Amino acid sequence: MGYLRFLVENKLFLLAGFLLCFTSSFGQTYFISLFAGEIKQAFALTDGDWGAIYTIGTTLSAVTMIWVGALTDRFRVRQLSLVVMILLAMACAAMALVSSAALLVMVIYALRLMGQGMMSQLGAVAMSRWFVAARGRAISLASMGFSVGQALLPIIFVTLLVVFDWRALWWIAALCVVAAIPIMQMLLRQERTPQSMTETSQSLGMGGKHWTRAALLRHPLFYMMVPLVLGPSAWGTALFFQQVHLTEVKGWSLMSFVALMPIYTAATVICTFITGWAVDRIGVKWIVPFQMLPFGLSFLVLAFADTILMAGVGLVIFGIGQGMQGTATTAFWAVFYGTRHLGAIKAAAAALMVFGSAIGPGITGALIDLGISFPEQMIPIAAFYLGGALLAGLGILRYQRDLPSAVA
């Protein structure tokens, strides 16, 4: 079945996945970091202070995700998304009202938990569970919500920031989330749910069984995948979190850098569709180990870029990695560990991802305060990506033989 026919026949569920991913934007780093300059000025924070606040709030959300993320195994997406979206809207409103650096920690916690954490978790688990044979295509189509959000929202809100106070823009963000709630409820009036799925619609993992989270945490492959999950989140988050600092060091305007987002998004979208097709046709095990390589190359390009044109080249390569990672990693957990307990398993991976997004800004911000600019940090980060690719490749090569014959 081609992409177009698949989209038409499953449009309501795919649109729901798209909306979940898009709405997560208001808790994603690339959106929050747009206001870094205004937030630091309002609370008299250094780069290190702001990075530390972001790290603490995001780390707390990562710990919470371990338990909260497992709720996707117990509740319908329609019910859970309603609660999460209401809380996300409240978090956006709290950012508009926050009055101290201490309270800012809790606001970041709420934005990250409900936005990057739970909204992303709902989208990923829903697509992985609702679709089996076409899982790669479903994930890639729903993931367009991330890409559209990252392409449009920075340009729109940076433009509005010239006219409006930064706090007023967070009220607008809250209204956007509220407006999405009735649309989501309408799309999922006849939801495919965990309770309504038959046993045969559940796909098995390694050894022909459904893995629990406890079993996952005892298995060596999970730990061999840690750098692959942690790296893109930690250093990709740092890239966008430090975009104000990066443009200042390089002598570029923030608007010119943000204007590159559509071409970055185009690269992400194209590679997302290609990866979705490849996951369904040749298998996720052949894709996952290679998804770290574009990340490493992009950081090397950005480290040495001296023009905004070369920055665009670096972001295009980074977008290729994002397109591969967003689809392949999500499919990996369902393929290797089964779908019955996918919510709990994905919650562990999501907690690791959110933790990565916590330490990235914290580490890079502290190093900036010590006089090591972010471009200087990009070279060892590129080496980290290469090491993660090697470790994941060895793990998959060892354990892919345990996959059910139909999957392998």
N, C-alpha and C positions, 0 to 999 in steps of 0.2 A: 504494500500500500504506500503510495507516494505521500509526501508531506501535505500537499493541498487537500487531497481526499481525506487523509487522516484528520486534518484540521477541521474540515467541514463536518465530518461525522461525530467529532468529539468537542465541538466548539465551546459548549457551556463549561465543561470541566477544565478545558485548557485555558479558557478565559479566566476562570476562577484561579487557577494556578498562576497565571500572568499577573492578576491583580494582587494576589498575596505577595508575590516577589516585588512588584512595583511599590506597594505600600510600605514594604520594609525599608525603603529608601530613607525615610525620615529618622531611622535609627542607625543608618549606615555611616561609616566614618567620612566618606566623601561628601556627605551632606553636612554633617555636624562641623567638619573642619572648615567649611566655607566661612564660618563665623569665628574662627580662631582669633583673628586679630581683634575683633570687637570684644570677645570674651576676655582675652588677656588684658586689654585696656580697661574694661569695666571693673575687673577684680585685681588689677595690678599684679599679674602673673608673668613669670618668665616662661620660656619654652619648656624648661624642666618642670616647673610648677604645673603648667597645663598638661604636660605629658603624664605627670604623676597622678593628677586628678583623673585623667582619662583612664589610666591603667588601673587605678583602684576601683573605679566604677565598673569598668568592663570586666575585671577579674571577678568581682562579686556577681555580675550577671552570668559569667561562665560557670561558676559554682552552682548557681541557682538552676541553670539550664540542665544540669545532670538529672534533676528530679522533675522540673516543670516540663522539660521536653518529652518525657515519657507519657505525658497526658495524651499525646497524639495516638497512643495505642488504645486509649480508653474512651475517648469522646469523638464525636463526629466533627469534621472540619467546620461545618456550618455553626455548630454551637461554640466551639473553641475560638474560632476566628472572631466571633462577635465580642467575646470577652477581651481577647488580646487587642483588637482594634480600638475598643473603648479605652483600655489602659494606655495604649500608644498615644491616642489623642490627648489624654490627660497628661502624659509625659511631655508632649510638645507644649502644652499650655504651661506646665511647670517651668519649662525652660524660658518661656516669656516672662515669668514672674520671679525667677530665682533671684535672691538678694544677697547671697554670700557664697564664698568659695567652698565652705563646708557643705552647704546644701547642694552645690553644683555636683558634688560626688554622687549624691542620690539621684539627681536628675539624669546624669549620664548613665547610671545603673539602670534606671527605668527605660530610657531610650534604647539602650543596647539590648536589654533583655527582651523587650517587646518588639523592637524593630529588627535588628540583625539576628537576634536569637529566635524568637518564637514565630515571627512572620515567615522568615526563611525556612525554618523547620517545618511549618505547616505546608508550605509550597512543595518542598522536596519530598516529604513523606507521602503527601497526597498523590503526587505524580508517580512515585515509585510503587505505591501500593495499588493505585487504580489501573495502572497499565503494566503489563508484563512483557508480551512480545514486542510492543512498541515503546518500551520504557525510555530508551534513548531519545526518541523523537519527542515524547511527551515532556521529558525534562528540558530538552533544548528549547521547545516552544514556550513553556512556562518561564524559563530563564530569561526570555526576552523582557520580562518585567524589570529585572535587574538592569539590563542594558539600556532600556528606554529611560528608566529613572536616572541612570548615571549620565546619559547623553543630554537630557533636557533640564533636569532640576538645577544642576549647578549654573548653567547659563541663565536660566530664568531668575534664580534667586540672587545671583551676583549682580544681575542687572537691576533687580528691585532694591538691592542693598544700597544703590546709589541714591535712591529716592526715599526709602523707608528706613526707620530705625530697625536694628536687628531683632529686637524683641517683638516688634509688630509682625515680622516675617514668620516667627514661630507660631503666632496665632493663626496665620494663614496656613501653615503646615498642619496645625490641629484641625482646622476646618476641612482640609483636603482628606485627612484620614476619616473624619466623620462622614463626609460625602461618599466615601467608598463603602461604608457599612451596608446601606440598603442594597447596593449593587451586588455585593457578595452574597447577601442573604437570598436575593432573587435567583442568582446563578445556581445556588446549591439547594434549591427547593426539593430536587430529587437526587440527593447525593448518593454516590457510591460510598458506602461506609464499611469500616472494619466489621461491624456487626452483621451487615447484610451480605458479606462476601462468603462464598462457599470455600470449602477446604481446598478444592482443586484449583482455585484461583490464586492460592498462596504459592509463591515460588520458593524452592528449597535452596539452602546454601551448601557449603562444603560438607562432605560426608553424607549428603542427602538428608540433612536435618535443618530444623529451624533453630538458630543460635539465640540464646538469651544474652543479655548484656553481661551477666556474670561470666558466662563462657567466653564471650568476646574478650573480656579483660584478662583472661587466663591464656589467651592464644598469642603466640609470638608474632603472627602477621600484623596484628593491630599495632604493636610497638614498632615494627619496621615501617609502618605507614605514618607514624607520628610526624616526622619532618615534612612529609608530603602534605599533610593536613595543616600543620602549624605554619609552615613557611609562607605560602601565598597569603594566608590571613595576616600573619605578623608583619611581613615586609611590604605586602601590597597595601595594607592599612596604613603603614608608616609612610608610604609614598604619597598617599592622598592627604594624610594627616599633616604632613610636613610640606604641603604644596606651597603655602605662603612663604615659609623659610626657603624652600628650593628656588622659587622664582626670585626672591630677594638676592640670594647668593649668585644665581646665574645672570642676574640683571634683566630678567624678563618681567613683563607685567602679568599680574594674576589673571586679568581678562584674556590675554593672549594664550596663556596656558590652559585656562578653562575652555577656550574656544577650540582646543584640540580634542575635547571629549567626544564630539560626534565621529571623528575618524577612528578614535580608540574604540568607540562603541561599534562602529561598522566592522572593524576587524574582529571584535568579540562576537558579534552576531553571526558573521559568516563562518567563523570557526566553530561556534556553538552548533550550527546546523550540520556542518560537516562531521563534527564529533558525534552528534546524535545519530546520524546515519551510520557512522562507523561502529558505534556501540552495538547497534541492532544487527549489523551485517557481519562484522568480524570479531566482535566480543570486546568487552571492557578491559580484559586483561592485557590486550595488545596496545592499549592507549595510555593507561594510567602512568606507567613508568616514564613516558616521554613528555608529560605535560609540564614538568618542572623546567625543562631546558629553555623554552622561550622566556620564562621569568628571569632566569639567570642572564641570558643574553640581553634582555631589555634593560636590566640594571647596569650592565656594563656600558651600553650605549648612552643611557641617561647620565652616568657618572662622568663621561667625557664629552657630552654634548655641549657645544658652545653657541648654538643657535636654536631658535624656536623650531626651525625645520627639523633639526636632529632630535629635538625633544619629541616631535611628532612621530618620527621613525621609532624611537624607543617605546612610545605609548602604543603604537600599532603592534609591535612585537609582544608587548605586555598583554594587549588585548587577545592575541592568539593564545597565550597561556591561559587567560581567563576563560576563553571559550572552551578550551579543552578541560580545564579543571572543574568548571561549574557543572558540566554534564557528566563527565567520566567519574569523578569522585562520588557524586550522588548515586550513580548507578552501581558503583563498586560495592557499597555496603549491602544492597539488595541482592546482588549476584553472589557474593561470597558468604553472606551470613543469613540469607533468607529474609522473608518479609513479615512473618507473623509477629516478631518483636522488633520490627524496624524502627518504631518510634523511640524505644528505649536505646537501641543501638545508635541510631542517628543522633540522639540527644547526647550521647557520650562523645561522638565525633564533633557535634556542634559545640559542645562545651570546650573541647580542645581548640576548635577554630576560634571561638570567642576569646578564649584565653590568649591565643596567638595575637588577636587584634588588640588585646590589652597590653601585652609586653612590647609589641612593636613600637608604638608611640612613646612608651615609657623609656625604653632603652635608647631610642634615637634622640629623644628630647634631652635625656641626661648627657649623652655624648655631645650634643650641640652646645649645652651649657659648659662643657669641658673644653670647647674650642674645636671639636671635630665636626666639620660640616656634614650634612646629609650626603652630598655627592661623594665625599671621602669614605663614607660608611658603605656605599653601594658595592664596592669591589668585594669585601669579605661576604656581603650578603649574597652576591652572585655565586660565590664558592659554596655557600650553604645550600643553595638551590641544586647545584650539581651533585653534592653529596646526598641530598634527599632523593634525587632521581635514581642514583645508583642503589641505595638501600631499598627503595620500593621495588625496583626491578628485580633484585635478588629475592625479595620476599614473595613476589607474585610468581616468579619462576619456580620457586620451591613448592608453593601451596596450590597453584592452579591445577595440579594433578588430582586434587581432592574434590574438585567441582563435580556435580552430577554430569553424566555423559552428555545429556541434552544441552547443557550450558557450555561445557568445555569444548 
